């Protein structure tokens, strides 16, 4: 049941994300965004990565391949709302991913983090993991793929390409 529900959420999020996506994005950038969505969801759904690990892993691959893979392990404590139900792990991972891709541009990292947080709260209604949990369907209503897709969109809009 959890897998079916997660797929349903992913499909709905992808549709909403595509409608929200900047119309000026060319097909190549749109393909990168779609790859980030698909790859993040695949890692998350496989059970090999929790939400934060999946987001950072895929963004590292596409936007900062020179960053050591150990960075993915550094976010292992962020899943499940920092293991305590607080701020969403995927959202926390987004901030880390911005810093990973733009290590020398604190101003852009802060601006992108604010944009991501605003988008996240508009999309999901909250940033707290406990609030985002769906007890009826045994899981979280956040799509880590959508978070990675939004990350990719924001980075591509800055001119960051792989």
BELCOR-V101213 format. One record per backbone hydrogen bond with DSSP energy under -0.5 kcal/mol. CO is the residue of the C=O (numbers start at 1). NH is the residue of the N-H. If there is no record, write none. Layout:
co:CO nh:NH
co:CO nh:NH
This chain:
co:1 nh:5
co:2 nh:6
co:3 nh:7
co:4 nh:8
co:5 nh:9
co:6 nh:10
co:7 nh:11
co:8 nh:12
co:9 nh:13
co:10 nh:14
co:11 nh:15
co:12 nh:16
co:13 nh:17
co:14 nh:18
co:15 nh:19
co:16 nh:20
co:17 nh:21
co:22 nh:25
co:26 nh:30
co:27 nh:31
co:28 nh:32
co:29 nh:33
co:30 nh:34
co:31 nh:35
co:32 nh:36
co:33 nh:37
co:34 nh:38
co:35 nh:39
co:36 nh:40
co:37 nh:41
co:38 nh:42
co:39 nh:43
co:40 nh:44
co:41 nh:45
co:42 nh:46
co:43 nh:47
co:43 nh:48
co:43 nh:49
co:44 nh:47
co:50 nh:54
co:51 nh:55
co:52 nh:56
co:53 nh:57
co:54 nh:58
co:55 nh:59
co:56 nh:60
co:57 nh:61
co:58 nh:62
co:59 nh:63
co:59 nh:64
co:60 nh:64
co:64 nh:67
co:68 nh:71
co:69 nh:72
co:69 nh:73
co:70 nh:73
co:70 nh:74
co:71 nh:75
co:72 nh:75
co:73 nh:76
co:75 nh:78
co:78 nh:81
co:78 nh:82
co:79 nh:83
co:80 nh:85
co:81 nh:84
co:81 nh:86
co:85 nh:130
co:86 nh:129
co:88 nh:92
co:89 nh:93
co:90 nh:94
co:91 nh:95
co:92 nh:96
co:93 nh:97
co:94 nh:98
co:95 nh:99
co:96 nh:100
co:97 nh:101
co:98 nh:102
co:102 nh:105
co:105 nh:109
co:106 nh:110
co:107 nh:111
co:108 nh:112
co:109 nh:113
co:110 nh:114
co:111 nh:115
co:112 nh:116
co:113 nh:117
co:114 nh:118
co:115 nh:119
co:116 nh:120
co:117 nh:121
co:118 nh:122
co:119 nh:123
co:120 nh:124
co:121 nh:125
co:127 nh:88
co:128 nh:132
co:129 nh:133
co:132 nh:141
co:133 nh:135
co:134 nh:137
co:134 nh:138
co:134 nh:139
co:135 nh:138
co:139 nh:134
co:142 nh:144
co:143 nh:147
co:144 nh:148
co:145 nh:149
co:146 nh:150
co:147 nh:151
co:148 nh:152
co:149 nh:153
co:150 nh:154
co:151 nh:155
co:152 nh:156
co:153 nh:157
co:154 nh:158
co:155 nh:158
co:155 nh:160
co:156 nh:159
co:159 nh:161
